[in-house]
Amino acid sequence: MPGMNGIQVLKEIKRIKPKAEVIMVTAYGTIETAVEVMKIGAIDYITKPIDIEELLTIINNAVERKAAKRGKVHS
């Protein structure tokens, strides 16, 4: 990603839209990076190659949390 790394992009997204739900995807994951992006505001962190089932679970959990915050629970 020319000009910015993923952490910089995450910070910019959260600056522009603090309530944005961001899932970080990386090819080079470390525990330290995962902790850092979660502190910045990512809702989850996964590494490549992406496991589609894992990604769908993360997305579904994010949708359910968002709905619960709004008082609408999906089943």
KARATA-V310767 format. One line per field, one symbol per residue. phi: phi as a letter, one per 40 degrees, with the letter a starting at -180 (. if undefined). psi: psi as a letter, one per 40 degrees, with the letter a starting at -180 (. if undefined). burial: # if it has 9 or more other ideal C-beta (glycine too) atoms within 8 Angstrom, else .. Layout:
BEGIN
phi = ???
psi = ???
burial = ???
END
This chain:
BEGIN
phi = .cgacccccdccdcccbdcccbbcbacbcbcccdcccccchccaabbccccdccccccccccccccccccgbccb
psi = hhdiidddddddddddgdehhhhhhidghiddddddddddeidihiiiihhddddddddddddddddddeehhi.
burial = .....##.######.......###.#..#...##.###.#######.......##..##.########.......
END
